[in-house]
Amino acid sequence: VSYAYGTAMTATSLLVLRSLLSASAPLDSIAVVHAAAVLFYGVRLNLFLAYREIFLPRFRHMRERIEDRAKSRGSRLSRTPFIVSCAALYAFLATPFLVTS
């Protein structure tokens, strides 16, 4: 779980919510409620991750070890397949509320 996932959920839900509200969708429609719930989830996730990294040294050290290990395995270009697969996962996780809108 990363900031990228939380931010992707937040950004996607904001775009869907803005689209629904500009189309005059009723505020109690399932699509609006679903987009608002995903927006809340993305913001809450990012706040939790930031809190955990700032106030719990154990998680800060764990993140640093993960980053050091990733750097030792090669450049970002060599990790492109992994990064692309994560991007696809994030896109597919947003699909259910895109379908309801």
ABEGO torsion letter per residue (X at the ends): XBAAAAAAAAAAAAAAAAAAAAAGBBAABAAAAAAAAAAAAAAAAAAAAAAAAAABAAAAAAAAAAAAAAAAAEBAAAAAAAAAAAAAAAAAAAAAAAAAX
